[in-house]
Amino acid sequence: MDAIKELAAVLAKIEDRKLIEDFLVSILTENEIKEIHSRWDLVKLLDQGVSQRTIARKLGLRHCKITRGSKELKKKNSAFKKIISEYLPGL
């Protein structure tokens, strides 16, 4: 977990969106980027109230992955929920 903490601290200091994008493309494989994209879409759709069945069909995901995302969104002090509500609308 120390690497996650260190990476989060570094990214939090960077104000250059392009630099962050370039870094993520450099550190992640194409499959990892696709996986993150899929999870991000999943969380946004869940937050919008889209049914798990519809999400599974639309994104081609298994229900266990969707259920995990749903549980994360419902947690008290959910990081997913906070990021979606506080940071996504401004993009």
PDB file of N, CA, C and O in Angstrom:
ATOM      1  N   MET A   1       0.807  -1.208   0.000  1.00  0.00           N
ATOM      2  CA  MET A   1       0.000   0.000   0.000  1.00  0.00           C
ATOM      3  C   MET A   1       0.850   1.272   0.000  1.00  0.00           C
ATOM      4  O   MET A   1       0.357   2.341  -0.362  1.00  0.00           O
ATOM      5  N   ASP A   2       2.087   1.174   0.391  1.00  0.00           N
ATOM      6  CA  ASP A   2       2.939   2.355   0.413  1.00  0.00           C
ATOM      7  C   ASP A   2       3.076   2.968  -0.973  1.00  0.00           C
ATOM      8  O   ASP A   2       3.131   4.190  -1.110  1.00  0.00           O
ATOM      9  N   ALA A   3       3.130   2.132  -1.993  1.00  0.00           N
ATOM     10  CA  ALA A   3       3.249   2.640  -3.364  1.00  0.00           C
ATOM     11  C   ALA A   3       2.001   3.428  -3.760  1.00  0.00           C
ATOM     12  O   ALA A   3       2.100   4.440  -4.454  1.00  0.00           O
ATOM     13  N   ILE A   4       0.838   2.973  -3.326  1.00  0.00           N
ATOM     14  CA  ILE A   4      -0.411   3.690  -3.625  1.00  0.00           C
ATOM     15  C   ILE A   4      -0.400   5.053  -2.944  1.00  0.00           C
ATOM     16  O   ILE A   4      -0.772   6.057  -3.551  1.00  0.00           O
ATOM     17  N   LYS A   5       0.022   5.087  -1.697  1.00  0.00           N
ATOM     18  CA  LYS A   5       0.090   6.353  -0.961  1.00  0.00           C
ATOM     19  C   LYS A   5       1.061   7.319  -1.632  1.00  0.00           C
ATOM     20  O   LYS A   5       0.773   8.506  -1.786  1.00  0.00           O
ATOM     21  N   GLU A   6       2.206   6.790  -2.025  1.00  0.00           N
ATOM     22  CA  GLU A   6       3.210   7.634  -2.678  1.00  0.00           C
ATOM     23  C   GLU A   6       2.688   8.156  -4.013  1.00  0.00           C
ATOM     24  O   GLU A   6       2.823   9.343  -4.309  1.00  0.00           O
ATOM     25  N   LEU A   7       2.105   7.293  -4.804  1.00  0.00           N
ATOM     26  CA  LEU A   7       1.567   7.687  -6.101  1.00  0.00           C
ATOM     27  C   LEU A   7       0.441   8.711  -5.947  1.00  0.00           C
ATOM     28  O   LEU A   7       0.382   9.685  -6.698  1.00  0.00           O
ATOM     29  N   ALA A   8      -0.443   8.499  -4.989  1.00  0.00           N
ATOM     30  CA  ALA A   8      -1.524   9.450  -4.737  1.00  0.00           C
ATOM     31  C   ALA A   8      -0.969  10.816  -4.355  1.00  0.00           C
ATOM     32  O   ALA A   8      -1.472  11.841  -4.815  1.00  0.00           O
ATOM     33  N   ALA A   9       0.063  10.837  -3.521  1.00  0.00           N
ATOM     34  CA  ALA A   9       0.672  12.100  -3.102  1.00  0.00           C
ATOM     35  C   ALA A   9       1.302  12.823  -4.281  1.00  0.00           C
ATOM     36  O   ALA A   9       1.177  14.042  -4.400  1.00  0.00           O
ATOM     37  N   VAL A  10       1.976  12.084  -5.151  1.00  0.00           N
ATOM     38  CA  VAL A  10       2.606  12.695  -6.328  1.00  0.00           C
ATOM     39  C   VAL A  10       1.536  13.255  -7.271  1.00  0.00           C
ATOM     40  O   VAL A  10       1.637  14.397  -7.721  1.00  0.00           O
ATOM     41  N   LEU A  11       0.516  12.450  -7.567  1.00  0.00           N
ATOM     42  CA  LEU A  11      -0.538  12.903  -8.491  1.00  0.00           C
ATOM     43  C   LEU A  11      -1.300  14.111  -7.936  1.00  0.00           C
ATOM     44  O   LEU A  11      -1.711  14.992  -8.691  1.00  0.00           O
ATOM     45  N   ALA A  12      -1.483  14.143  -6.616  1.00  0.00           N
ATOM     46  CA  ALA A  12      -2.190  15.261  -6.001  1.00  0.00           C
ATOM     47  C   ALA A  12      -1.445  16.580  -6.168  1.00  0.00           C
ATOM     48  O   ALA A  12      -2.059  17.647  -6.128  1.00  0.00           O
ATOM     49  N   LYS A  13      -0.141  16.519  -6.352  1.00  0.00           N
ATOM     50  CA  LYS A  13       0.661  17.730  -6.525  1.00  0.00           C
ATOM     51  C   LYS A  13       0.681  18.241  -7.965  1.00  0.00           C
ATOM     52  O   LYS A  13       1.020  19.399  -8.208  1.00  0.00           O
ATOM     53  N   ILE A  14       0.325  17.391  -8.909  1.00  0.00           N
ATOM     54  CA  ILE A  14       0.428  17.749 -10.327  1.00  0.00           C
ATOM     55  C   ILE A  14      -0.822  18.487 -10.786  1.00  0.00           C
ATOM     56  O   ILE A  14      -1.937  17.989 -10.631  1.00  0.00           O
ATOM     57  N   GLU A  15      -0.635  19.661 -11.345  1.00  0.00           N
ATOM     58  CA  GLU A  15      -1.759  20.454 -11.855  1.00  0.00           C
ATOM     59  C   GLU A  15      -1.906  20.343 -13.369  1.00  0.00           C
ATOM     60  O   GLU A  15      -2.874  20.846 -13.940  1.00  0.00           O
ATOM     61  N   ASP A  16      -0.969  19.701 -14.005  1.00  0.00           N
ATOM     62  CA  ASP A  16      -0.947  19.578 -15.458  1.00  0.00           C
ATOM     63  C   ASP A  16      -1.685  18.290 -15.876  1.00  0.00           C
ATOM     64  O   ASP A  16      -1.134  17.194 -15.777  1.00  0.00           O
ATOM     65  N   ARG A  17      -2.932  18.437 -16.342  1.00  0.00           N
ATOM     66  CA  ARG A  17      -3.754  17.288 -16.709  1.00  0.00           C
ATOM     67  C   ARG A  17      -3.090  16.438 -17.782  1.00  0.00           C
ATOM     68  O   ARG A  17      -3.151  15.211 -17.717  1.00  0.00           O
ATOM     69  N   LYS A  18      -2.459  17.067 -18.768  1.00  0.00           N
ATOM     70  CA  LYS A  18      -1.801  16.345 -19.859  1.00  0.00           C
ATOM     71  C   LYS A  18      -0.650  15.488 -19.322  1.00  0.00           C
ATOM     72  O   LYS A  18      -0.455  14.358 -19.768  1.00  0.00           O
ATOM     73  N   LEU A  19       0.101  16.023 -18.374  1.00  0.00           N
ATOM     74  CA  LEU A  19       1.191  15.267 -17.773  1.00  0.00           C
ATOM     75  C   LEU A  19       0.651  14.029 -17.061  1.00  0.00           C
ATOM     76  O   LEU A  19       1.227  12.946 -17.170  1.00  0.00           O
ATOM     77  N   ILE A  20      -0.443  14.186 -16.341  1.00  0.00           N
ATOM     78  CA  ILE A  20      -1.055  13.050 -15.647  1.00  0.00           C
ATOM     79  C   ILE A  20      -1.517  12.006 -16.661  1.00  0.00           C
ATOM     80  O   ILE A  20      -1.278  10.813 -16.477  1.00  0.00           O
ATOM     81  N   GLU A  21      -2.175  12.451 -17.726  1.00  0.00           N
ATOM     82  CA  GLU A  21      -2.633  11.527 -18.769  1.00  0.00           C
ATOM     83  C   GLU A  21      -1.447  10.777 -19.376  1.00  0.00           C
ATOM     84  O   GLU A  21      -1.492   9.556 -19.522  1.00  0.00           O
ATOM     85  N   ASP A  22      -0.400  11.498 -19.724  1.00  0.00           N
ATOM     86  CA  ASP A  22       0.781  10.876 -20.312  1.00  0.00           C
ATOM     87  C   ASP A  22       1.411   9.859 -19.350  1.00  0.00           C
ATOM     88  O   ASP A  22       1.838   8.780 -19.760  1.00  0.00           O
ATOM     89  N   PHE A  23       1.459  10.223 -18.079  1.00  0.00           N
ATOM     90  CA  PHE A  23       2.007   9.324 -17.073  1.00  0.00           C
ATOM     91  C   PHE A  23       1.179   8.045 -16.975  1.00  0.00           C
ATOM     92  O   PHE A  23       1.732   6.946 -16.956  1.00  0.00           O
ATOM     93  N   LEU A  24      -0.139   8.186 -16.914  1.00  0.00           N
ATOM     94  CA  LEU A  24      -1.002   7.010 -16.801  1.00  0.00           C
ATOM     95  C   LEU A  24      -0.888   6.101 -18.018  1.00  0.00           C
ATOM     96  O   LEU A  24      -0.879   4.877 -17.888  1.00  0.00           O
ATOM     97  N   VAL A  25      -0.803   6.699 -19.186  1.00  0.00           N
ATOM     98  CA  VAL A  25      -0.625   5.908 -20.414  1.00  0.00           C
ATOM     99  C   VAL A  25       0.721   5.194 -20.393  1.00  0.00           C
ATOM    100  O   VAL A  25       0.846   4.081 -20.904  1.00  0.00           O
ATOM    101  N   SER A  26       1.721   5.829 -19.805  1.00  0.00           N
ATOM    102  CA  SER A  26       3.057   5.229 -19.734  1.00  0.00           C
ATOM    103  C   SER A  26       3.134   4.090 -18.724  1.00  0.00           C
ATOM    104  O   SER A  26       3.808   3.091 -18.975  1.00  0.00           O
ATOM    105  N   ILE A  27       2.460   4.224 -17.596  1.00  0.00           N
ATOM    106  CA  ILE A  27       2.595   3.242 -16.518  1.00  0.00           C
ATOM    107  C   ILE A  27       1.622   2.071 -16.650  1.00  0.00           C
ATOM    108  O   ILE A  27       1.879   0.984 -16.133  1.00  0.00           O
ATOM    109  N   LEU A  28       0.506   2.296 -17.344  1.00  0.00           N
ATOM    110  CA  LEU A  28      -0.515   1.256 -17.473  1.00  0.00           C
ATOM    111  C   LEU A  28      -0.452   0.593 -18.842  1.00  0.00           C
ATOM    112  O   LEU A  28      -0.116   1.228 -19.842  1.00  0.00           O
ATOM    113  N   THR A  29      -0.781  -0.698 -18.871  1.00  0.00           N
ATOM    114  CA  THR A  29      -0.881  -1.387 -20.151  1.00  0.00           C
ATOM    115  C   THR A  29      -2.203  -1.018 -20.815  1.00  0.00           C
ATOM    116  O   THR A  29      -3.089  -0.450 -20.176  1.00  0.00           O
ATOM    117  N   GLU A  30      -2.330  -1.339 -22.077  1.00  0.00           N
ATOM    118  CA  GLU A  30      -3.580  -1.063 -22.791  1.00  0.00           C
ATOM    119  C   GLU A  30      -4.753  -1.783 -22.125  1.00  0.00           C
ATOM    120  O   GLU A  30      -5.843  -1.223 -22.007  1.00  0.00           O
ATOM    121  N   ASN A  31      -4.529  -3.027 -21.690  1.00  0.00           N
ATOM    122  CA  ASN A  31      -5.601  -3.768 -21.013  1.00  0.00           C
ATOM    123  C   ASN A  31      -5.970  -3.149 -19.674  1.00  0.00           C
ATOM    124  O   ASN A  31      -7.144  -3.129 -19.305  1.00  0.00           O
ATOM    125  N   GLU A  32      -4.988  -2.646 -18.946  1.00  0.00           N
ATOM    126  CA  GLU A  32      -5.273  -1.982 -17.668  1.00  0.00           C
ATOM    127  C   GLU A  32      -6.072  -0.701 -17.893  1.00  0.00           C
ATOM    128  O   GLU A  32      -6.971  -0.384 -17.115  1.00  0.00           O
ATOM    129  N   ILE A  33      -5.752   0.018 -18.930  1.00  0.00           N
ATOM    130  CA  ILE A  33      -6.503   1.240 -19.258  1.00  0.00           C
ATOM    131  C   ILE A  33      -7.943   0.890 -19.607  1.00  0.00           C
ATOM    132  O   ILE A  33      -8.870   1.571 -19.170  1.00  0.00           O
ATOM    133  N   LYS A  34      -8.134  -0.160 -20.386  1.00  0.00           N
ATOM    134  CA  LYS A  34      -9.496  -0.609 -20.733  1.00  0.00           C
ATOM    135  C   LYS A  34     -10.264  -1.015 -19.483  1.00  0.00           C
ATOM    136  O   LYS A  34     -11.450  -0.710 -19.355  1.00  0.00           O
ATOM    137  N   GLU A  35      -9.595  -1.698 -18.565  1.00  0.00           N
ATOM    138  CA  GLU A  35     -10.228  -2.125 -17.319  1.00  0.00           C
ATOM    139  C   GLU A  35     -10.647  -0.919 -16.474  1.00  0.00           C
ATOM    140  O   GLU A  35     -11.752  -0.893 -15.931  1.00  0.00           O
ATOM    141  N   ILE A  36      -9.782   0.060 -16.367  1.00  0.00           N
ATOM    142  CA  ILE A  36     -10.122   1.280 -15.615  1.00  0.00           C
ATOM    143  C   ILE A  36     -11.286   1.997 -16.286  1.00  0.00           C
ATOM    144  O   ILE A  36     -12.200   2.467 -15.609  1.00  0.00           O
ATOM    145  N   HIS A  37     -11.256   2.083 -17.600  1.00  0.00           N
ATOM    146  CA  HIS A  37     -12.340   2.724 -18.354  1.00  0.00           C
ATOM    147  C   HIS A  37     -13.659   2.026 -18.060  1.00  0.00           C
ATOM    148  O   HIS A  37     -14.670   2.680 -17.804  1.00  0.00           O
ATOM    149  N   SER A  38     -13.648   0.710 -18.097  1.00  0.00           N
ATOM    150  CA  SER A  38     -14.845  -0.077 -17.842  1.00  0.00           C
ATOM    151  C   SER A  38     -15.364   0.146 -16.421  1.00  0.00           C
ATOM    152  O   SER A  38     -16.566   0.324 -16.224  1.00  0.00           O
ATOM    153  N   ARG A  39     -14.483   0.138 -15.449  1.00  0.00           N
ATOM    154  CA  ARG A  39     -14.896   0.346 -14.051  1.00  0.00           C
ATOM    155  C   ARG A  39     -15.432   1.758 -13.831  1.00  0.00           C
ATOM    156  O   ARG A  39     -16.403   1.952 -13.099  1.00  0.00           O
ATOM    157  N   TRP A  40     -14.804   2.732 -14.460  1.00  0.00           N
ATOM    158  CA  TRP A  40     -15.250   4.116 -14.332  1.00  0.00           C
ATOM    159  C   TRP A  40     -16.647   4.273 -14.932  1.00  0.00           C
ATOM    160  O   TRP A  40     -17.514   4.902 -14.326  1.00  0.00           O
ATOM    161  N   ASP A  41     -16.869   3.703 -16.124  1.00  0.00           N
ATOM    162  CA  ASP A  41     -18.205   3.731 -16.740  1.00  0.00           C
ATOM    163  C   ASP A  41     -19.220   3.035 -15.855  1.00  0.00           C
ATOM    164  O   ASP A  41     -20.340   3.519 -15.690  1.00  0.00           O
ATOM    165  N   LEU A  42     -18.841   1.913 -15.289  1.00  0.00           N
ATOM    166  CA  LEU A  42     -19.717   1.156 -14.406  1.00  0.00           C
ATOM    167  C   LEU A  42     -20.173   2.003 -13.219  1.00  0.00           C
ATOM    168  O   LEU A  42     -21.366   2.061 -12.918  1.00  0.00           O
ATOM    169  N   VAL A  43     -19.237   2.652 -12.553  1.00  0.00           N
ATOM    170  CA  VAL A  43     -19.559   3.449 -11.372  1.00  0.00           C
ATOM    171  C   VAL A  43     -20.458   4.631 -11.746  1.00  0.00           C
ATOM    172  O   VAL A  43     -21.403   4.943 -11.022  1.00  0.00           O
ATOM    173  N   LYS A  44     -20.171   5.282 -12.864  1.00  0.00           N
ATOM    174  CA  LYS A  44     -21.008   6.416 -13.289  1.00  0.00           C
ATOM    175  C   LYS A  44     -22.430   5.959 -13.600  1.00  0.00           C
ATOM    176  O   LYS A  44     -23.390   6.635 -13.232  1.00  0.00           O
ATOM    177  N   LEU A  45     -22.572   4.822 -14.272  1.00  0.00           N
ATOM    178  CA  LEU A  45     -23.905   4.310 -14.599  1.00  0.00           C
ATOM    179  C   LEU A  45     -24.665   3.907 -13.333  1.00  0.00           C
ATOM    180  O   LEU A  45     -25.856   4.190 -13.209  1.00  0.00           O
ATOM    181  N   LEU A  46     -23.981   3.251 -12.400  1.00  0.00           N
ATOM    182  CA  LEU A  46     -24.625   2.905 -11.132  1.00  0.00           C
ATOM    183  C   LEU A  46     -25.104   4.162 -10.409  1.00  0.00           C
ATOM    184  O   LEU A  46     -26.215   4.200  -9.880  1.00  0.00           O
ATOM    185  N   ASP A  47     -24.261   5.177 -10.392  1.00  0.00           N
ATOM    186  CA  ASP A  47     -24.612   6.432  -9.727  1.00  0.00           C
ATOM    187  C   ASP A  47     -25.831   7.093 -10.375  1.00  0.00           C
ATOM    188  O   ASP A  47     -26.603   7.781  -9.708  1.00  0.00           O
ATOM    189  N   GLN A  48     -25.992   6.877 -11.677  1.00  0.00           N
ATOM    190  CA  GLN A  48     -27.135   7.437 -12.403  1.00  0.00           C
ATOM    191  C   GLN A  48     -28.404   6.602 -12.204  1.00  0.00           C
ATOM    192  O   GLN A  48     -29.474   6.979 -12.683  1.00  0.00           O
ATOM    193  N   GLY A  49     -28.290   5.473 -11.502  1.00  0.00           N
ATOM    194  CA  GLY A  49     -29.449   4.636 -11.223  1.00  0.00           C
ATOM    195  C   GLY A  49     -29.749   3.594 -12.293  1.00  0.00           C
ATOM    196  O   GLY A  49     -30.824   2.995 -12.284  1.00  0.00           O
ATOM    197  N   VAL A  50     -28.825   3.372 -13.204  1.00  0.00           N
ATOM    198  CA  VAL A  50     -29.010   2.363 -14.244  1.00  0.00           C
ATOM    199  C   VAL A  50     -28.969   0.985 -13.586  1.00  0.00           C
ATOM    200  O   VAL A  50     -28.145   0.740 -12.705  1.00  0.00           O
ATOM    201  N   SER A  51     -29.851   0.092 -14.011  1.00  0.00           N
ATOM    202  CA  SER A  51     -29.935  -1.237 -13.401  1.00  0.00           C
ATOM    203  C   SER A  51     -28.683  -2.058 -13.703  1.00  0.00           C
ATOM    204  O   SER A  51     -28.024  -1.868 -14.725  1.00  0.00           O
ATOM    205  N   GLN A  52     -28.378  -2.969 -12.793  1.00  0.00           N
ATOM    206  CA  GLN A  52     -27.218  -3.825 -12.967  1.00  0.00           C
ATOM    207  C   GLN A  52     -27.348  -4.682 -14.222  1.00  0.00           C
ATOM    208  O   GLN A  52     -26.357  -4.928 -14.910  1.00  0.00           O
ATOM    209  N   ARG A  53     -28.535  -5.127 -14.517  1.00  0.00           N
ATOM    210  CA  ARG A  53     -28.765  -5.940 -15.719  1.00  0.00           C
ATOM    211  C   ARG A  53     -28.447  -5.147 -16.985  1.00  0.00           C
ATOM    212  O   ARG A  53     -27.818  -5.663 -17.909  1.00  0.00           O
ATOM    213  N   THR A  54     -28.887  -3.888 -17.018  1.00  0.00           N
ATOM    214  CA  THR A  54     -28.621  -3.024 -18.174  1.00  0.00           C
ATOM    215  C   THR A  54     -27.127  -2.755 -18.304  1.00  0.00           C
ATOM    216  O   THR A  54     -26.582  -2.777 -19.408  1.00  0.00           O
ATOM    217  N   ILE A  55     -26.465  -2.502 -17.174  1.00  0.00           N
ATOM    218  CA  ILE A  55     -25.020  -2.251 -17.183  1.00  0.00           C
ATOM    219  C   ILE A  55     -24.281  -3.478 -17.696  1.00  0.00           C
ATOM    220  O   ILE A  55     -23.370  -3.355 -18.515  1.00  0.00           O
ATOM    221  N   ALA A  56     -24.661  -4.652 -17.225  1.00  0.00           N
ATOM    222  CA  ALA A  56     -24.011  -5.886 -17.666  1.00  0.00           C
ATOM    223  C   ALA A  56     -24.117  -6.038 -19.175  1.00  0.00           C
ATOM    224  O   ALA A  56     -23.146  -6.389 -19.846  1.00  0.00           O
ATOM    225  N   ARG A  57     -25.290  -5.774 -19.694  1.00  0.00           N
ATOM    226  CA  ARG A  57     -25.515  -5.893 -21.139  1.00  0.00           C
ATOM    227  C   ARG A  57     -24.743  -4.820 -21.901  1.00  0.00           C
ATOM    228  O   ARG A  57     -24.103  -5.111 -22.912  1.00  0.00           O
ATOM    229  N   LYS A  58     -24.803  -3.586 -21.419  1.00  0.00           N
ATOM    230  CA  LYS A  58     -24.178  -2.465 -22.113  1.00  0.00           C
ATOM    231  C   LYS A  58     -22.650  -2.542 -22.103  1.00  0.00           C
ATOM    232  O   LYS A  58     -22.008  -2.271 -23.118  1.00  0.00           O
ATOM    233  N   LEU A  59     -22.071  -2.911 -20.964  1.00  0.00           N
ATOM    234  CA  LEU A  59     -20.611  -2.913 -20.822  1.00  0.00           C
ATOM    235  C   LEU A  59     -19.984  -4.302 -20.962  1.00  0.00           C
ATOM    236  O   LEU A  59     -18.761  -4.437 -20.999  1.00  0.00           O
ATOM    237  N   GLY A  60     -20.832  -5.333 -21.039  1.00  0.00           N
ATOM    238  CA  GLY A  60     -20.308  -6.691 -21.157  1.00  0.00           C
ATOM    239  C   GLY A  60     -19.599  -7.154 -19.897  1.00  0.00           C
ATOM    240  O   GLY A  60     -18.604  -7.875 -19.972  1.00  0.00           O
ATOM    241  N   LEU A  61     -20.104  -6.744 -18.733  1.00  0.00           N
ATOM    242  CA  LEU A  61     -19.475  -7.089 -17.458  1.00  0.00           C
ATOM    243  C   LEU A  61     -20.263  -8.172 -16.744  1.00  0.00           C
ATOM    244  O   LEU A  61     -21.466  -8.329 -16.952  1.00  0.00           O
ATOM    245  N   ARG A  62     -19.564  -8.913 -15.900  1.00  0.00           N
ATOM    246  CA  ARG A  62     -20.221  -9.922 -15.077  1.00  0.00           C
ATOM    247  C   ARG A  62     -20.881  -9.239 -13.888  1.00  0.00           C
ATOM    248  O   ARG A  62     -20.441  -8.182 -13.436  1.00  0.00           O
ATOM    249  N   HIS A  63     -21.936  -9.857 -13.394  1.00  0.00           N
ATOM    250  CA  HIS A  63     -22.699  -9.264 -12.293  1.00  0.00           C
ATOM    251  C   HIS A  63     -21.872  -9.106 -11.019  1.00  0.00           C
ATOM    252  O   HIS A  63     -22.110  -8.177 -10.248  1.00  0.00           O
ATOM    253  N   CYS A  64     -20.905  -9.995 -10.785  1.00  0.00           N
ATOM    254  CA  CYS A  64     -20.096  -9.882  -9.558  1.00  0.00           C
ATOM    255  C   CYS A  64     -19.280  -8.584  -9.556  1.00  0.00           C
ATOM    256  O   CYS A  64     -19.101  -7.972  -8.503  1.00  0.00           O
ATOM    257  N   LYS A  65     -18.790  -8.164 -10.712  1.00  0.00           N
ATOM    258  CA  LYS A  65     -18.026  -6.920 -10.792  1.00  0.00           C
ATOM    259  C   LYS A  65     -18.950  -5.716 -10.572  1.00  0.00           C
ATOM    260  O   LYS A  65     -18.571  -4.739  -9.927  1.00  0.00           O
ATOM    261  N   ILE A  66     -20.150  -5.803 -11.111  1.00  0.00           N
ATOM    262  CA  ILE A  66     -21.116  -4.720 -10.953  1.00  0.00           C
ATOM    263  C   ILE A  66     -21.556  -4.626  -9.498  1.00  0.00           C
ATOM    264  O   ILE A  66     -21.694  -3.530  -8.956  1.00  0.00           O
ATOM    265  N   THR A  67     -21.773  -5.764  -8.872  1.00  0.00           N
ATOM    266  CA  THR A  67     -22.174  -5.784  -7.462  1.00  0.00           C
ATOM    267  C   THR A  67     -21.085  -5.169  -6.593  1.00  0.00           C
ATOM    268  O   THR A  67     -21.381  -4.431  -5.654  1.00  0.00           O
ATOM    269  N   ARG A  68     -19.837  -5.468  -6.898  1.00  0.00           N
ATOM    270  CA  ARG A  68     -18.723  -4.880  -6.131  1.00  0.00           C
ATOM    271  C   ARG A  68     -18.740  -3.360  -6.260  1.00  0.00           C
ATOM    272  O   ARG A  68     -18.590  -2.651  -5.265  1.00  0.00           O
ATOM    273  N   GLY A  69     -18.921  -2.860  -7.477  1.00  0.00           N
ATOM    274  CA  GLY A  69     -18.992  -1.418  -7.693  1.00  0.00           C
ATOM    275  C   GLY A  69     -20.151  -0.790  -6.937  1.00  0.00           C
ATOM    276  O   GLY A  69     -20.027   0.291  -6.361  1.00  0.00           O
ATOM    277  N   SER A  70     -21.275  -1.485  -6.952  1.00  0.00           N
ATOM    278  CA  SER A  70     -22.458  -0.999  -6.242  1.00  0.00           C
ATOM    279  C   SER A  70     -22.208  -0.914  -4.740  1.00  0.00           C
ATOM    280  O   SER A  70     -22.594   0.059  -4.093  1.00  0.00           O
ATOM    281  N   LYS A  71     -21.561  -1.935  -4.194  1.00  0.00           N
ATOM    282  CA  LYS A  71     -21.242  -1.935  -2.760  1.00  0.00           C
ATOM    283  C   LYS A  71     -20.287  -0.798  -2.413  1.00  0.00           C
ATOM    284  O   LYS A  71     -20.433  -0.157  -1.372  1.00  0.00           O
ATOM    285  N   GLU A  72     -19.309  -0.548  -3.283  1.00  0.00           N
ATOM    286  CA  GLU A  72     -18.361   0.547  -3.041  1.00  0.00           C
ATOM    287  C   GLU A  72     -19.073   1.896  -3.031  1.00  0.00           C
ATOM    288  O   GLU A  72     -18.765   2.756  -2.206  1.00  0.00           O
ATOM    289  N   LEU A  73     -20.014   2.079  -3.937  1.00  0.00           N
ATOM    290  CA  LEU A  73     -20.759   3.339  -3.992  1.00  0.00           C
ATOM    291  C   LEU A  73     -21.621   3.550  -2.752  1.00  0.00           C
ATOM    292  O   LEU A  73     -21.833   4.685  -2.326  1.00  0.00           O
ATOM    293  N   LYS A  74     -22.114   2.462  -2.176  1.00  0.00           N
ATOM    294  CA  LYS A  74     -23.022   2.547  -1.027  1.00  0.00           C
ATOM    295  C   LYS A  74     -22.301   2.680   0.312  1.00  0.00           C
ATOM    296  O   LYS A  74     -22.926   2.978   1.329  1.00  0.00           O
ATOM    297  N   LYS A  75     -20.983   2.459   0.311  1.00  0.00           N
ATOM    298  CA  LYS A  75     -20.230   2.558   1.563  1.00  0.00           C
ATOM    299  C   LYS A  75     -20.302   3.969   2.133  1.00  0.00           C
ATOM    300  O   LYS A  75     -20.348   4.956   1.399  1.00  0.00           O
ATOM    301  N   LYS A  76     -20.309   4.034   3.456  1.00  0.00           N
ATOM    302  CA  LYS A  76     -20.236   5.325   4.114  1.00  0.00           C
ATOM    303  C   LYS A  76     -18.894   5.958   3.732  1.00  0.00           C
ATOM    304  O   LYS A  76     -17.860   5.290   3.758  1.00  0.00           O
ATOM    305  N   ASN A  77     -18.913   7.226   3.385  1.00  0.00           N
ATOM    306  CA  ASN A  77     -17.707   7.946   2.953  1.00  0.00           C
ATOM    307  C   ASN A  77     -17.069   7.328   1.706  1.00  0.00           C
ATOM    308  O   ASN A  77     -15.844   7.273   1.593  1.00  0.00           O
ATOM    309  N   SER A  78     -17.900   6.866   0.776  1.00  0.00           N
ATOM    310  CA  SER A  78     -17.425   6.234  -0.449  1.00  0.00           C
ATOM    311  C   SER A  78     -16.571   7.191  -1.278  1.00  0.00           C
ATOM    312  O   SER A  78     -17.004   8.293  -1.617  1.00  0.00           O
ATOM    313  N   ALA A  79     -15.360   6.758  -1.597  1.00  0.00           N
ATOM    314  CA  ALA A  79     -14.479   7.565  -2.455  1.00  0.00           C
ATOM    315  C   ALA A  79     -15.094   7.713  -3.849  1.00  0.00           C
ATOM    316  O   ALA A  79     -15.005   8.780  -4.456  1.00  0.00           O
ATOM    317  N   PHE A  80     -15.716   6.645  -4.358  1.00  0.00           N
ATOM    318  CA  PHE A  80     -16.385   6.720  -5.656  1.00  0.00           C
ATOM    319  C   PHE A  80     -17.425   7.833  -5.657  1.00  0.00           C
ATOM    320  O   PHE A  80     -17.435   8.693  -6.537  1.00  0.00           O
ATOM    321  N   LYS A  81     -18.297   7.802  -4.660  1.00  0.00           N
ATOM    322  CA  LYS A  81     -19.397   8.765  -4.573  1.00  0.00           C
ATOM    323  C   LYS A  81     -18.860  10.190  -4.456  1.00  0.00           C
ATOM    324  O   LYS A  81     -19.356  11.102  -5.116  1.00  0.00           O
ATOM    325  N   LYS A  82     -17.860  10.372  -3.626  1.00  0.00           N
ATOM    326  CA  LYS A  82     -17.292  11.705  -3.423  1.00  0.00           C
ATOM    327  C   LYS A  82     -16.675  12.247  -4.717  1.00  0.00           C
ATOM    328  O   LYS A  82     -16.888  13.406  -5.071  1.00  0.00           O
ATOM    329  N   ILE A  83     -15.924  11.418  -5.406  1.00  0.00           N
ATOM    330  CA  ILE A  83     -15.290  11.866  -6.652  1.00  0.00           C
ATOM    331  C   ILE A  83     -16.339  12.178  -7.706  1.00  0.00           C
ATOM    332  O   ILE A  83     -16.229  13.187  -8.401  1.00  0.00           O
ATOM    333  N   ILE A  84     -17.351  11.333  -7.837  1.00  0.00           N
ATOM    334  CA  ILE A  84     -18.402  11.582  -8.829  1.00  0.00           C
ATOM    335  C   ILE A  84     -19.164  12.863  -8.508  1.00  0.00           C
ATOM    336  O   ILE A  84     -19.414  13.677  -9.397  1.00  0.00           O
ATOM    337  N   SER A  85     -19.526  13.043  -7.263  1.00  0.00           N
ATOM    338  CA  SER A  85     -20.354  14.208  -6.917  1.00  0.00           C
ATOM    339  C   SER A  85     -19.567  15.514  -6.849  1.00  0.00           C
ATOM    340  O   SER A  85     -20.106  16.571  -7.176  1.00  0.00           O
ATOM    341  N   GLU A  86     -18.303  15.459  -6.431  1.00  0.00           N
ATOM    342  CA  GLU A  86     -17.544  16.683  -6.239  1.00  0.00           C
ATOM    343  C   GLU A  86     -16.625  17.078  -7.402  1.00  0.00           C
ATOM    344  O   GLU A  86     -16.344  18.259  -7.608  1.00  0.00           O
ATOM    345  N   TYR A  87     -16.170  16.090  -8.147  1.00  0.00           N
ATOM    346  CA  TYR A  87     -15.169  16.400  -9.182  1.00  0.00           C
ATOM    347  C   TYR A  87     -15.648  16.163 -10.622  1.00  0.00           C
ATOM    348  O   TYR A  87     -15.236  16.883 -11.532  1.00  0.00           O
ATOM    349  N   LEU A  88     -16.491  15.188 -10.832  1.00  0.00           N
ATOM    350  CA  LEU A  88     -16.943  14.870 -12.188  1.00  0.00           C
ATOM    351  C   LEU A  88     -17.784  15.974 -12.821  1.00  0.00           C
ATOM    352  O   LEU A  88     -17.583  16.277 -13.997  1.00  0.00           O
ATOM    353  N   PRO A  89     -18.718  16.589 -12.089  1.00  0.00           N
ATOM    354  CA  PRO A  89     -19.553  17.626 -12.732  1.00  0.00           C
ATOM    355  C   PRO A  89     -18.763  18.780 -13.308  1.00  0.00           C
ATOM    356  O   PRO A  89     -19.219  19.408 -14.263  1.00  0.00           O
ATOM    357  N   GLY A  90     -17.603  19.082 -12.769  1.00  0.00           N
ATOM    358  CA  GLY A  90     -16.818  20.217 -13.231  1.00  0.00           C
ATOM    359  C   GLY A  90     -15.950  19.944 -14.446  1.00  0.00           C
ATOM    360  O   GLY A  90     -15.300  20.857 -14.955  1.00  0.00           O
ATOM    361  N   LEU A  91     -15.927  18.709 -14.922  1.00  0.00           N
ATOM    362  CA  LEU A  91     -15.035  18.388 -16.052  1.00  0.00           C
ATOM    363  C   LEU A  91     -15.612  18.843 -17.365  1.00  0.00           C
ATOM    364  O   LEU A  91     -14.992  18.652 -18.412  1.00  0.00           O
TER     365      LEU A  91
END
